Amino acid sequence: MTHVVTESCIRCKYTDCVDVCPVDCFREGPNFLTIDPDECIDCAVCIPECPVNAILPEEDVPADQQQFIALNAELSKKWPSITKRKEALPDAEEWKNRTGKLPELKK
């Protein structure tokens, strides 16, 4: 199994998770991170690092977030690897508790 970045990350893009990943499986898009399912070793060290609880084991992704499993796989093939923590997006605090953010995703 792999881990999946879900909707909570959109327009926040906190990168605390990146610093702890032992295999550098995170990929960076304009306003969202993904996990490359072919690289993830299912170690789960990234989960407690995410301040918006956006990272879940694939088997625990809720029904309304299932599209993020395929989205992580698709976008991780297009986006570059991120291996160092960066500042969150400037308006991350404003967006972190919102739902329905999928239309905001920039591919």
Backbone as CSV, one residue per row, in Angstrom:
resi,resn,N_x,N_y,N_z,CA_x,CA_y,CA_z,C_x,C_y,C_z
1,MET,0.835,-1.196,0.000,0.000,0.000,0.000,0.875,1.253,0.000
2,THR,0.237,2.350,-0.263,0.929,3.634,-0.302,0.146,4.637,0.533
3,HIS,0.692,5.806,0.644,-0.005,6.902,1.303,-0.464,7.885,0.242
4,VAL,-1.482,8.659,0.585,-2.130,9.537,-0.376,-2.279,10.926,0.233
5,VAL,-1.962,11.942,-0.549,-2.219,13.316,-0.142,-3.637,13.651,-0.608
6,THR,-4.449,14.150,0.305,-5.856,14.411,0.013,-6.133,15.907,-0.077
7,GLU,-7.405,16.225,-0.214,-7.868,17.584,-0.480,-7.351,18.651,0.486
8,SER,-7.137,18.307,1.722,-6.716,19.301,2.717,-5.436,20.029,2.323
9,CYS,-4.613,19.413,1.496,-3.348,20.021,1.081,-3.534,21.139,0.055
10,ILE,-4.609,21.087,-0.700,-4.814,22.065,-1.772,-4.852,23.478,-1.202
11,ARG,-4.081,24.356,-1.808,-3.941,25.781,-1.472,-3.276,26.013,-0.114
12,CYS,-2.713,24.979,0.467,-1.933,25.123,1.701,-0.486,24.762,1.400
13,LYS,-0.292,23.524,0.969,1.013,22.990,0.587,2.058,23.164,1.690
14,TYR,1.691,22.712,2.881,2.685,22.629,3.953,3.658,21.517,3.560
15,THR,4.921,21.702,3.813,5.912,20.719,3.359,6.673,20.074,4.518
16,ASP,6.114,20.097,5.692,6.731,19.451,6.848,6.983,17.971,6.575
17,CYS,6.083,17.356,5.821,6.156,15.935,5.488,7.389,15.585,4.664
18,VAL,7.809,16.500,3.845,8.928,16.268,2.929,10.227,16.003,3.684
19,ASP,10.450,16.739,4.744,11.692,16.606,5.518,11.886,15.226,6.136
20,VAL,10.812,14.541,6.438,10.935,13.255,7.133,10.876,12.045,6.210
21,CYS,10.545,12.258,4.956,10.396,11.130,4.027,11.757,10.510,3.713
22,PRO,11.940,9.224,4.035,13.240,8.595,3.807,13.514,8.225,2.350
23,VAL,12.479,8.276,1.497,12.671,7.874,0.103,12.344,8.976,-0.906
24,ASP,12.114,10.176,-0.434,11.851,11.326,-1.314,10.741,11.043,-2.328
25,CYS,9.588,10.590,-1.833,8.490,10.241,-2.735,7.501,11.373,-2.966
26,PHE,7.736,12.541,-2.380,6.819,13.665,-2.583,7.138,14.396,-3.874
27,ARG,6.080,14.862,-4.529,6.195,15.649,-5.750,5.461,16.959,-5.515
28,GLU,5.970,18.025,-6.144,5.436,19.360,-5.889,4.772,19.957,-7.109
29,GLY,3.511,20.353,-6.919,2.780,21.082,-7.939,2.601,22.520,-7.498
30,PRO,1.885,23.315,-8.267,1.721,24.734,-7.946,1.085,25.000,-6.580
31,ASN,0.066,24.205,-6.207,-0.591,24.465,-4.924,-1.007,23.184,-4.199
32,PHE,-0.238,22.110,-4.419,-0.589,20.800,-3.873,0.647,19.910,-3.938
33,LEU,0.756,18.982,-3.016,1.800,17.962,-3.066,1.152,16.621,-3.385
34,THR,1.921,15.724,-3.958,1.452,14.356,-4.157,2.509,13.395,-3.631
35,ILE,2.103,12.164,-3.485,3.024,11.084,-3.140,3.072,10.139,-4.332
36,ASP,4.272,9.833,-4.775,4.441,8.877,-5.870,4.213,7.483,-5.301
37,PRO,3.150,6.792,-5.739,2.849,5.478,-5.162,3.912,4.423,-5.473
38,ASP,4.695,4.634,-6.521,5.760,3.691,-6.855,6.992,3.872,-5.974
39,GLU,7.094,5.030,-5.322,8.250,5.327,-4.470,7.946,5.151,-2.978
40,CYS,6.702,5.384,-2.582,6.313,5.322,-1.165,6.544,3.916,-0.604
41,ILE,7.173,3.858,0.569,7.438,2.565,1.211,6.488,2.300,2.386
42,ASP,5.463,3.130,2.520,4.427,2.914,3.525,4.963,2.990,4.956
43,CYS,5.936,3.867,5.176,6.528,3.967,6.514,5.693,4.813,7.469
44,ALA,4.858,5.698,6.932,3.918,6.519,7.700,4.548,7.636,8.519
45,VAL,5.825,7.907,8.373,6.432,8.985,9.167,5.922,10.357,8.753
46,CYS,5.381,10.472,7.560,4.875,11.761,7.081,3.532,12.135,7.711
47,ILE,2.745,11.155,8.090,1.383,11.412,8.567,1.322,12.388,9.738
48,PRO,2.059,12.174,10.819,1.947,13.107,11.941,2.570,14.477,11.670
49,GLU,3.352,14.603,10.622,3.991,15.879,10.299,3.059,16.859,9.605
50,CYS,2.003,16.364,8.997,1.100,17.227,8.235,0.171,18.003,9.167
51,PRO,0.278,19.330,9.166,-0.553,20.125,10.080,-2.030,20.188,9.701
52,VAL,-2.374,19.728,8.497,-3.786,19.735,8.087,-4.341,18.324,7.886
53,ASN,-3.596,17.322,8.342,-4.038,15.919,8.265,-4.433,15.501,6.845
54,ALA,-3.629,15.917,5.880,-3.925,15.637,4.477,-3.401,14.284,4.000
55,ILE,-2.531,13.637,4.776,-1.913,12.389,4.325,-2.550,11.203,5.041
56,LEU,-2.996,10.252,4.233,-3.661,9.067,4.776,-3.130,7.809,4.101
57,PRO,-3.144,6.681,4.816,-2.870,5.419,4.138,-3.966,5.202,3.081
58,GLU,-3.590,4.638,1.967,-4.552,4.440,0.878,-5.823,3.747,1.339
59,GLU,-5.681,2.755,2.196,-6.860,2.013,2.652,-7.768,2.820,3.575
60,ASP,-7.298,3.948,4.081,-8.095,4.785,4.973,-8.656,6.037,4.306
61,VAL,-8.432,6.195,3.007,-8.948,7.370,2.309,-10.474,7.263,2.267
62,PRO,-11.172,8.289,2.790,-12.640,8.227,2.823,-13.241,8.197,1.415
63,ALA,-14.463,7.740,1.327,-15.145,7.598,0.040,-15.158,8.905,-0.753
64,ASP,-15.363,10.022,-0.078,-15.437,11.300,-0.796,-14.073,11.837,-1.222
65,GLN,-13.002,11.117,-0.892,-11.643,11.531,-1.264,-10.947,10.493,-2.158
66,GLN,-11.658,9.458,-2.561,-11.069,8.366,-3.327,-10.397,8.825,-4.624
67,GLN,-10.895,9.892,-5.233,-10.301,10.375,-6.479,-8.852,10.816,-6.282
68,PHE,-8.453,11.086,-5.052,-7.086,11.519,-4.787,-6.064,10.389,-4.907
69,ILE,-6.522,9.152,-4.844,-5.600,8.027,-5.055,-5.076,8.077,-6.493
70,ALA,-5.982,8.172,-7.454,-5.586,8.253,-8.865,-4.892,9.576,-9.171
71,LEU,-5.353,10.642,-8.542,-4.753,11.957,-8.779,-3.300,11.994,-8.321
72,ASN,-2.986,11.408,-7.170,-1.601,11.338,-6.703,-0.753,10.566,-7.710
73,ALA,-1.262,9.431,-8.183,-0.516,8.614,-9.139,-0.280,9.373,-10.442
74,GLU,-1.296,10.036,-10.933,-1.193,10.776,-12.199,-0.240,11.966,-12.097
75,LEU,-0.464,12.807,-11.098,0.323,14.036,-10.997,1.762,13.779,-10.560
76,SER,1.995,12.732,-9.803,3.367,12.456,-9.362,4.268,12.089,-10.542
77,LYS,3.681,11.672,-11.644,4.467,11.361,-12.846,4.849,12.638,-13.610
78,LYS,4.127,13.722,-13.370,4.345,14.980,-14.091,5.145,16.003,-13.301
79,TRP,5.022,15.951,-11.986,5.602,16.995,-11.147,6.990,16.612,-10.634
80,PRO,7.825,17.610,-10.349,9.181,17.330,-9.859,9.196,16.899,-8.391
81,SER,10.237,16.210,-8.058,10.455,15.775,-6.680,10.732,16.989,-5.790
82,ILE,10.266,16.912,-4.567,10.592,17.926,-3.567,11.222,17.189,-2.389
83,THR,12.397,17.632,-1.970,13.132,16.924,-0.923,13.473,17.798,0.275
84,LYS,13.184,19.082,0.184,13.463,20.009,1.287,12.210,20.804,1.618
85,ARG,12.038,21.055,2.881,10.899,21.838,3.349,10.961,23.255,2.802
86,LYS,9.798,23.787,2.446,9.642,25.157,1.969,8.541,25.820,2.784
87,GLU,8.428,27.105,2.641,7.333,27.819,3.286,6.009,27.391,2.661
88,ALA,4.976,27.345,3.469,3.635,27.059,2.951,3.202,28.224,2.061
89,LEU,2.135,28.016,1.323,1.624,29.095,0.486,1.215,30.272,1.368
90,PRO,1.320,31.493,0.855,1.059,32.681,1.678,-0.312,32.716,2.355
91,ASP,-1.325,32.165,1.709,-2.671,32.183,2.290,-3.087,30.817,2.849
92,ALA,-2.114,29.995,3.198,-2.389,28.643,3.701,-3.285,28.647,4.932
93,GLU,-3.045,29.546,5.843,-3.864,29.590,7.064,-5.326,29.848,6.740
94,GLU,-5.571,30.659,5.737,-6.933,30.974,5.320,-7.638,29.758,4.711
95,TRP,-6.880,28.881,4.048,-7.431,27.745,3.331,-7.424,26.435,4.106
96,LYS,-6.660,26.338,5.177,-6.407,25.028,5.782,-7.630,24.287,6.305
97,ASN,-8.663,24.965,6.714,-9.850,24.293,7.252,-11.016,24.228,6.275
98,ARG,-10.803,24.672,5.054,-11.875,24.657,4.065,-12.036,23.265,3.454
99,THR,-13.227,23.014,2.974,-13.512,21.789,2.237,-13.934,22.175,0.830
100,GLY,-14.110,21.196,-0.024,-14.523,21.484,-1.397,-13.459,22.214,-2.202
101,LYS,-12.187,21.894,-1.946,-11.091,22.629,-2.593,-10.632,22.025,-3.916
102,LEU,-11.174,20.896,-4.328,-10.709,20.264,-5.555,-10.724,21.203,-6.762
103,PRO,-11.753,22.040,-6.945,-11.721,22.974,-8.090,-10.543,23.958,-8.044
104,GLU,-9.945,24.133,-6.885,-8.806,25.042,-6.721,-7.478,24.420,-7.136
105,LEU,-7.455,23.106,-7.354,-6.219,22.400,-7.690,-5.681,22.869,-9.026
106,LYS,-4.432,23.304,-9.021,-3.749,23.717,-10.252,-2.856,22.578,-10.697
107,LYS,-3.104,22.103,-11.885,-2.310,21.000,-12.428,-1.239,21.565,-13.293
